[in-house]
């Protein structure tokens, strides 16, 4: 199903300003639905004659029962079936009445219309109570907001319900006057928008509390308010009233998070109530998010601990690397020195990944930065005046998970060492090409050396370095590795291509 904007552009002639107004309405109308204890539907005419309407939006309340078991968004209905709906749009006024529950509705799927049968039940069960409100934007009626409810579900209203319905009436007047939704609404952040069931405060034009729902009182108690709240402002109760003051001054919907030292957090959403463009009061929704904030703080603490662990592991690895290099200086065998130095570089590659993870907020590594660190380490460790080495990097892999970045860093280190060992006959130039696909990552290391020997087989002829590469690529990352000559004449050069999936799948070797 398309979104409101796409549906409106395809099925109606509304301009972008009108569509933006309707989007703001839909983003805020859960408040209206909860206050009215009813389903809300947004109807827009499909043509200038208003002979047909399309449902652009639908929401159900959390305070009452729904009258729609399925999603009506995208359905079309004729004005002849809903004459009160058409009258509300054409005359630009509020219209209330009763309509049959089983109106025939045309559901369009592509170019194939499907007409649902009109089944009308006898008595009240076959009818819906409807309340049509013209939606006004810039002085023009652009759509109709319908409150639809089942008359058989009506019960004797409690004092809380009567108060909610009275506030609904005030918002209904604002919708018809083009004063709701406001042009701007502050974002609530990472938490769910407070709803009527979370807690409601109603304040008058003097910002004094007229009504507090039981859940609102519970939230205030968490904030330390134990006194009677009636007729008093939040400031007089010792509660931050910044959101209320900001809403009264700007006539926009505001939000504020109230905190206490004992880990209590409450989100306050303030909707100003307007009467002829003047603020006559406000509705405040309060949601206690103390447990969510506590969980958030635990996650932050956990992330900090993990980063500290990565930092310490990096330091320990660098210590081991330094010890290996110190040991290499005391060895007399060139073969032993080379083996120890190779081990030091492998450890250094892992340390680079841990260093990156120690500064990230998630287990994600900027692998392109890791590549730069590995290249510098290999160039400084293996390059010399007699045998200059130049490594160029093309392309990028972007952010990778630590479980992929760690083995890939070691693989790159081994391939660069291997390329330098076999690029003596060439010009000492090595190219690293990186490519990130939707499902696969590719790393290509190409040198200008003497080339891979004829009949070379990785599983038979590989030494320790390439055995490590094969183990990481095939077994740990579930990928593949291939070797080939770059040119048909000397110096042949060697290209090693490693391909691994973005999602790690462990496989056995062989």
C-alpha positions as CSV (number, residue, x, y, z in Angstrom):
1,X,0.0,0.0,0.0
2,X,1.3,3.4,-1.0
3,X,1.8,6.2,1.6
4,X,-0.5,9.1,2.0
5,X,1.5,11.4,-0.2
6,X,1.8,8.9,-3.1
7,X,-1.9,7.9,-2.8
8,X,-3.0,11.6,-2.8
9,X,-0.9,12.4,-5.8
10,X,-2.2,9.5,-7.7
11,X,-5.9,9.6,-6.8
12,X,-6.6,13.3,-6.1
13,X,-5.7,16.8,-7.5
14,X,-4.4,18.1,-4.1
15,X,-1.3,20.3,-4.4
16,X,1.8,19.8,-2.3
17,X,0.9,22.3,0.4
18,X,-2.4,20.5,1.0
19,X,-0.7,17.1,1.0
20,X,1.8,18.3,3.6
21,X,-1.1,19.6,5.8
22,X,-2.8,16.2,5.6
23,X,0.5,14.5,6.5
24,X,0.8,16.6,9.6
25,X,-2.8,15.8,10.5
26,X,-2.2,12.1,10.2
27,X,1.0,12.2,12.2
28,X,-0.9,13.8,15.1
29,X,-4.4,12.4,14.9
30,X,-3.9,9.5,17.3
31,X,-4.6,12.1,20.0
32,X,-8.0,12.9,18.3
33,X,-8.9,9.3,17.9
34,X,-8.2,8.5,21.5
35,X,-10.1,11.5,22.8
36,X,-13.1,10.6,20.6
37,X,-13.1,6.9,21.4
38,X,-13.6,6.3,17.7
39,X,-12.0,5.3,14.4
40,X,-10.9,8.3,12.3
41,X,-10.8,8.2,8.5
42,X,-9.4,10.8,6.1
43,X,-11.5,11.3,2.9
44,X,-10.4,13.3,-0.1
45,X,-12.3,13.9,-3.4
46,X,-10.9,12.2,-6.4
47,X,-12.2,14.9,-8.8
48,X,-13.4,18.5,-8.7
49,X,-17.1,17.5,-8.6
50,X,-16.6,15.6,-5.4
51,X,-18.5,12.7,-6.9
52,X,-16.1,10.1,-5.4
53,X,-13.8,10.0,-2.4
54,X,-10.7,8.0,-1.6
55,X,-9.6,7.0,1.9
56,X,-6.2,8.5,2.5
57,X,-5.8,7.5,6.1
58,X,-7.3,5.5,8.9
59,X,-6.4,5.2,12.6
60,X,-8.0,3.3,15.5
61,X,-8.2,4.5,19.1
62,X,-6.7,2.7,22.1
63,X,-9.6,3.9,24.2
64,X,-12.5,2.4,22.2
65,X,-13.4,-0.5,19.9
66,X,-12.8,-0.3,16.2
67,X,-15.5,-0.5,13.5
68,X,-13.1,-1.7,10.7
69,X,-11.6,-5.2,10.8
70,X,-9.6,-4.5,7.7
71,X,-7.6,-1.6,6.4
72,X,-9.8,0.8,4.4
73,X,-6.9,3.0,3.1
74,X,-7.0,3.3,-0.7
75,X,-10.7,2.3,-0.9
76,X,-13.0,4.5,-3.0
77,X,-16.6,5.4,-2.3
78,X,-19.2,7.4,-4.2
79,X,-20.8,10.6,-2.9
80,X,-24.2,9.0,-3.6
81,X,-23.4,6.4,-0.9
82,X,-22.2,9.0,1.6
83,X,-24.2,12.2,0.9
84,X,-23.3,13.7,4.3
85,X,-19.6,13.3,3.5
86,X,-20.1,15.2,0.2
87,X,-22.1,17.9,2.0
88,X,-19.4,18.4,4.6
89,X,-16.8,19.0,1.9
90,X,-18.9,21.2,-0.4
91,X,-20.5,23.3,2.3
92,X,-17.3,23.4,4.5
93,X,-19.1,22.6,7.7
94,X,-19.4,19.9,10.3
95,X,-22.2,17.3,9.6
96,X,-23.3,14.5,11.9
97,X,-25.5,11.6,11.1
98,X,-25.9,7.8,10.6
99,X,-24.8,5.8,7.7
100,X,-25.2,2.1,6.7
101,X,-22.3,-0.1,7.7
102,X,-22.3,-2.0,4.5
103,X,-21.8,0.8,1.9
104,X,-20.5,-0.6,-1.4
105,X,-16.9,0.4,-1.7
106,X,-14.7,0.0,-4.8
107,X,-11.3,-1.3,-4.1
108,X,-8.8,-0.6,-6.9
109,X,-5.9,-2.9,-7.5
110,X,-4.0,-1.6,-10.4
111,X,-6.6,-1.2,-13.2
112,X,-8.9,-3.9,-12.0
113,X,-11.7,-2.7,-9.8
114,X,-13.3,-5.1,-7.3
115,X,-16.8,-4.2,-6.0
116,X,-17.6,-5.6,-2.6
117,X,-21.2,-6.6,-2.0
118,X,-23.4,-4.3,0.0
119,X,-24.7,-6.3,3.0
120,X,-26.9,-4.2,5.3
121,X,-27.8,-5.5,8.7
122,X,-31.1,-4.6,10.2
123,X,-31.3,-2.3,13.2
124,X,-28.5,-0.4,14.9
125,X,-26.0,-3.2,14.2
126,X,-26.1,-2.3,10.5
127,X,-25.3,1.4,11.0
128,X,-22.4,3.6,12.0
129,X,-22.5,6.9,13.7
130,X,-20.5,9.4,11.7
131,X,-19.2,12.9,12.4
132,X,-17.7,14.6,9.3
133,X,-15.3,17.5,9.8
134,X,-14.0,19.7,7.0
135,X,-10.2,19.8,6.9
136,X,-9.2,23.4,6.2
137,X,-5.8,24.5,4.9
138,X,-5.1,28.1,4.0
139,X,-8.8,28.9,4.1
140,X,-9.9,26.1,1.7
141,X,-11.5,22.8,2.5
142,X,-9.2,20.1,1.1
143,X,-10.6,16.9,2.7
144,X,-13.0,15.5,5.3
145,X,-12.0,14.0,8.6
146,X,-14.6,11.4,9.6
147,X,-15.2,10.1,13.1
148,X,-17.0,6.7,12.8
149,X,-18.2,4.6,15.7
150,X,-20.5,1.8,16.4
151,X,-23.7,3.1,18.2
152,X,-24.2,-0.3,19.9
153,X,-20.9,0.0,21.7
154,X,-21.9,3.3,23.5
155,X,-22.0,3.1,27.2
156,X,-22.8,5.5,30.1
157,X,-19.8,7.8,30.0
158,X,-17.6,8.2,33.0
159,X,-16.3,11.6,34.2
160,X,-13.0,10.9,32.4
161,X,-14.7,10.0,29.2
162,X,-16.9,13.1,29.3
163,X,-13.8,15.2,29.8
164,X,-12.0,13.6,26.9
165,X,-15.0,14.0,24.6
166,X,-15.2,17.7,25.5
167,X,-11.6,18.2,24.5
168,X,-12.2,16.3,21.3
169,X,-14.9,18.9,20.5
170,X,-12.3,21.7,20.9
171,X,-9.9,19.9,18.6
172,X,-12.7,19.3,16.1
173,X,-13.4,23.1,16.0
174,X,-9.7,23.7,15.4
175,X,-9.5,21.2,12.5
176,X,-12.5,22.9,10.8
177,X,-10.9,26.3,11.4
178,X,-7.6,25.3,9.9
179,X,-5.8,25.6,13.3
180,X,-5.0,21.9,13.7
181,X,-2.6,20.4,13.0
182,X,0.0,23.1,13.8
183,X,2.5,24.1,11.2
184,X,5.3,22.8,13.3
185,X,5.6,20.1,15.9
186,X,8.7,19.3,17.9
187,X,10.0,15.7,17.6
188,X,9.7,13.4,20.6
189,X,13.0,11.7,19.9
190,X,13.7,8.0,20.0
191,X,10.7,7.0,22.1
192,X,7.1,6.4,21.2
193,X,4.9,9.4,21.1
194,X,2.8,9.7,24.3
195,X,-0.9,8.7,23.9
196,X,-4.0,9.5,25.8
197,X,-3.8,6.2,27.7
198,X,-0.4,7.2,29.1
199,X,-1.8,10.2,31.0
200,X,-3.6,13.5,30.3
201,X,-3.4,16.9,31.8
202,X,-5.7,19.8,30.7
203,X,-4.7,23.3,31.6
204,X,-6.6,26.6,31.1
205,X,-5.5,29.8,29.5
206,X,-3.7,30.7,32.8
207,X,-1.8,27.4,32.5
208,X,-3.5,26.1,35.6
209,X,-4.5,22.4,35.7
210,X,-8.2,21.8,35.2
211,X,-8.1,18.0,34.9
212,X,-5.6,15.2,35.5
213,X,-6.2,11.6,34.5
214,X,-5.3,8.8,36.9
215,X,-2.3,7.8,34.8
216,X,-1.2,11.5,34.7
217,X,-1.3,11.6,38.4
218,X,0.8,8.5,38.6
219,X,3.4,10.1,36.4
220,X,3.4,13.3,38.5
221,X,3.8,11.2,41.7
222,X,6.9,9.6,40.1
223,X,8.2,13.2,39.7
224,X,7.6,13.9,43.3
225,X,4.3,15.7,43.2
226,X,2.1,14.5,46.0
227,X,-0.1,17.6,46.6
228,X,-3.5,18.4,45.1
229,X,-2.9,19.6,41.5
230,X,-6.2,21.2,40.7
231,X,-6.0,24.9,40.0
232,X,-2.2,25.0,40.2
233,X,0.4,25.4,37.5
234,X,3.2,22.9,37.0
235,X,5.7,25.4,38.2
236,X,3.9,25.8,41.5
237,X,4.1,22.0,41.8
238,X,7.8,22.0,41.3
239,X,7.6,20.6,37.8
240,X,9.4,22.1,34.8
241,X,6.8,23.9,32.7
242,X,9.1,24.8,29.8
243,X,7.0,22.8,27.3
244,X,3.8,24.6,28.3
245,X,5.3,28.0,28.1
246,X,6.8,27.3,24.8
247,X,3.5,25.9,23.4
248,X,1.6,29.0,24.6
249,X,4.2,31.4,23.1
250,X,4.6,29.6,19.7
251,X,1.1,28.0,19.3
252,X,3.0,24.9,18.2
253,X,3.1,21.4,19.7
254,X,6.1,21.1,22.0
255,X,7.8,18.2,23.9
256,X,10.1,18.1,26.9
257,X,11.6,15.3,28.9
258,X,11.4,15.7,32.7
259,X,14.0,14.0,34.9
260,X,14.6,13.5,38.6
261,X,17.9,12.6,40.2
262,X,16.6,9.1,41.2
263,X,16.4,7.9,37.5
264,X,12.8,9.0,36.9
265,X,12.0,10.2,33.4
266,X,8.7,11.5,32.0
267,X,8.0,12.7,28.5
268,X,5.6,15.6,28.2
269,X,3.9,16.5,24.9
270,X,1.9,19.8,25.0
271,X,-0.7,20.5,22.4
272,X,-2.1,24.1,22.6
273,X,-5.8,24.6,22.3
274,X,-6.7,27.5,20.1
275,X,-9.9,29.6,20.0
276,X,-10.0,32.1,17.1
277,X,-6.2,31.9,16.9
278,X,-5.8,32.6,20.6
279,X,-4.4,30.0,23.0
280,X,-7.3,29.1,25.4
281,X,-5.5,26.2,27.1
282,X,-3.5,23.1,26.4
283,X,-3.6,19.3,26.5
284,X,-0.5,17.6,28.0
285,X,0.2,14.0,27.4
286,X,2.6,12.4,30.0
287,X,4.4,9.1,29.5
288,X,6.7,7.6,32.1
289,X,9.8,6.3,30.3
290,X,11.9,5.6,33.4
291,X,12.4,1.9,32.6
292,X,13.2,2.7,29.0
293,X,15.8,5.3,30.1
294,X,17.2,2.9,32.6
295,X,17.6,0.3,29.9
296,X,19.1,3.0,27.6
297,X,21.7,3.9,30.3
298,X,22.6,0.2,30.7
299,X,23.1,-0.1,26.9
300,X,25.3,3.0,26.9
301,X,27.3,1.6,29.9
302,X,27.6,-1.7,28.1
303,X,28.8,0.0,24.9
304,X,31.4,2.0,26.9
305,X,32.6,-1.2,28.5
306,X,32.9,-3.0,25.2
307,X,34.9,-0.1,23.7
308,X,37.2,-0.1,26.8
309,X,37.7,-3.9,26.3
310,X,38.7,-3.3,22.6
311,X,41.0,-0.5,23.7
312,X,42.8,-2.8,26.2
313,X,43.0,-5.7,23.8
314,X,44.6,-3.3,21.2
315,X,47.1,-2.2,23.8
316,X,47.9,-5.8,24.7
317,X,48.3,-6.8,21.1
318,X,50.6,-3.9,20.5
319,X,52.7,-5.0,23.5
320,X,52.9,-8.5,22.1
321,X,53.9,-7.1,18.7
322,X,56.6,-5.0,20.3
323,X,58.0,-8.1,22.1
324,X,58.1,-10.1,18.9
325,X,60.0,-7.4,17.1
326,X,62.4,-7.2,20.1
327,X,62.9,-10.9,19.9
328,X,63.5,-10.7,16.1
329,X,66.4,-8.4,16.7
330,X,68.1,-11.1,18.8
331,X,67.7,-13.9,16.2
332,X,70.6,-14.8,13.9
333,X,68.7,-16.8,11.3
334,X,67.2,-14.8,8.5
335,X,64.3,-17.3,8.2
336,X,63.5,-17.0,11.9
337,X,63.6,-13.2,11.7
338,X,61.2,-13.2,8.8
339,X,58.8,-15.6,10.5
340,X,58.7,-13.6,13.7
341,X,58.2,-10.3,11.8
342,X,55.4,-11.8,9.8
343,X,53.7,-12.9,13.1
344,X,54.2,-9.4,14.4
345,X,52.4,-7.9,11.4
346,X,49.5,-10.3,11.7
347,X,49.0,-9.3,15.3
348,X,49.4,-5.6,14.2
349,X,46.5,-6.0,11.7
350,X,44.2,-7.4,14.4
351,X,45.3,-4.5,16.7
352,X,44.2,-2.0,14.0
353,X,40.7,-3.5,13.9
354,X,40.4,-3.4,17.8
355,X,41.6,0.2,17.7
356,X,38.8,1.1,15.3
357,X,36.3,-0.8,17.4
358,X,37.4,1.1,20.6
359,X,36.1,4.4,19.2
360,X,32.9,3.1,17.5
361,X,29.5,3.1,19.3
362,X,28.6,-0.3,17.6
363,X,30.4,-3.4,16.5
364,X,31.0,-1.8,13.1
365,X,34.3,-1.0,11.6
366,X,35.2,1.6,8.9
367,X,37.1,-1.0,6.9
368,X,38.6,1.6,4.6
369,X,40.4,3.2,7.5
370,X,41.6,-0.3,8.5
371,X,43.0,-0.8,5.0
372,X,44.9,2.4,5.3
373,X,46.5,1.3,8.6
374,X,47.4,-2.1,7.3
375,X,49.0,-0.6,4.1
376,X,51.1,1.8,6.2
377,X,52.2,-1.0,8.5
378,X,53.3,-3.3,5.6
379,X,55.0,-0.5,3.7
380,X,57.0,0.6,6.7
381,X,57.9,-3.0,7.7
382,X,58.8,-4.4,4.4
383,X,59.8,-1.5,2.2
384,X,63.4,-0.3,2.0
385,X,65.7,1.8,-0.2
386,X,67.0,-1.3,-2.0
387,X,63.5,-2.6,-2.5
388,X,60.9,0.2,-2.6
389,X,57.3,-0.8,-2.2
390,X,54.3,1.3,-3.4
391,X,50.8,0.2,-2.5
392,X,47.8,2.0,-4.1
393,X,44.2,1.4,-3.0
394,X,41.2,1.8,-5.3
395,X,37.5,1.5,-4.3
396,X,36.0,1.0,-0.8
397,X,34.1,-1.5,1.3
398,X,32.6,0.9,3.8
399,X,31.4,-0.2,7.2
400,X,31.7,-3.9,8.1
401,X,30.9,-5.9,11.2
402,X,33.8,-6.8,13.4
403,X,33.3,-10.5,12.7
404,X,34.1,-9.8,9.0
405,X,36.6,-6.9,9.4
406,X,38.9,-8.9,11.7
407,X,39.7,-11.8,9.4
408,X,39.7,-9.6,6.3
409,X,42.4,-7.4,7.8
410,X,44.6,-10.4,8.5
411,X,43.9,-11.7,5.0
412,X,44.9,-8.3,3.4
413,X,48.1,-8.3,5.5
414,X,49.1,-11.8,4.3
415,X,48.3,-11.0,0.7
416,X,50.4,-7.8,0.8
417,X,53.3,-9.6,2.4
418,X,53.0,-12.4,-0.2
419,X,52.8,-9.8,-3.0
420,X,55.9,-8.0,-1.8
421,X,57.9,-11.2,-1.5
422,X,57.0,-12.1,-5.1
423,X,57.1,-8.6,-6.6
424,X,60.9,-8.2,-6.5
425,X,61.2,-8.8,-10.2
426,X,58.7,-6.1,-11.0
427,X,58.6,-2.4,-10.2
428,X,57.4,-2.9,-6.6
429,X,53.9,-1.6,-7.3
430,X,51.0,-3.3,-5.7
431,X,47.3,-2.4,-6.3
432,X,44.5,-3.2,-3.9
433,X,41.0,-3.0,-5.4
434,X,38.0,-3.0,-3.2
435,X,34.4,-3.5,-4.3
436,X,31.2,-3.7,-2.1
437,X,28.2,-5.3,-3.7
438,X,24.7,-5.8,-2.4
439,X,25.5,-9.3,-1.2
440,X,29.2,-9.8,-1.8
441,X,32.5,-8.1,-0.9
442,X,35.5,-8.3,-3.2
443,X,39.1,-7.6,-2.4
444,X,41.7,-7.9,-5.2
445,X,45.5,-7.7,-4.6
446,X,47.6,-7.4,-7.8
447,X,51.4,-7.2,-8.1
448,X,53.9,-6.8,-11.0
449,X,56.1,-9.7,-9.9
450,X,57.1,-13.0,-11.6
451,X,53.6,-14.4,-11.3
452,X,52.0,-17.5,-9.8
453,X,53.9,-20.7,-10.8
454,X,52.4,-23.0,-13.4
455,X,50.2,-25.7,-11.8
456,X,49.9,-23.8,-8.5
457,X,47.3,-25.3,-6.2
458,X,46.3,-23.4,-3.0
459,X,45.4,-26.5,-1.0
460,X,48.7,-28.3,-2.0
461,X,51.3,-25.6,-2.4
462,X,50.3,-22.9,0.1
463,X,52.7,-22.1,2.9
464,X,51.7,-20.8,6.3
465,X,50.7,-17.3,5.1
466,X,48.4,-18.5,2.3
467,X,47.1,-21.3,4.6
468,X,46.0,-18.7,7.0
469,X,44.3,-16.8,4.2
470,X,42.5,-19.9,3.0
471,X,41.3,-20.7,6.5
472,X,39.9,-17.3,7.1
473,X,38.3,-16.8,3.7
474,X,36.8,-20.3,3.1
475,X,36.1,-21.6,6.6
476,X,35.4,-18.4,8.7
477,X,33.8,-16.1,6.1
478,X,32.3,-18.7,3.7
479,X,34.0,-17.1,0.7
480,X,36.3,-18.0,-2.2
481,X,39.9,-17.2,-3.2
482,X,41.5,-17.4,-6.7
483,X,44.9,-16.8,-8.2
484,X,45.8,-16.0,-11.8
485,X,48.5,-14.4,-13.9
486,X,47.8,-10.8,-15.0
487,X,49.9,-10.8,-18.2
488,X,50.8,-13.5,-20.7
489,X,54.5,-12.3,-20.9
490,X,57.0,-11.7,-18.1
491,X,56.8,-10.1,-15.7
492,X,53.5,-12.0,-15.4
493,X,52.2,-10.4,-12.2
494,X,49.7,-12.1,-9.9
495,X,46.2,-11.2,-9.1
496,X,44.6,-12.6,-6.0
497,X,40.8,-12.2,-5.8
498,X,39.0,-12.8,-2.5
499,X,35.2,-12.8,-2.5
500,X,33.2,-13.1,0.7
501,X,29.4,-12.7,1.5
502,X,28.3,-9.8,3.6
503,X,26.7,-12.2,6.0
504,X,29.2,-14.6,7.6
505,X,28.5,-18.3,7.1
506,X,30.9,-20.7,8.6
507,X,31.9,-23.6,6.3
508,X,34.3,-26.5,6.6
509,X,37.5,-26.6,4.5
510,X,37.6,-29.1,1.6
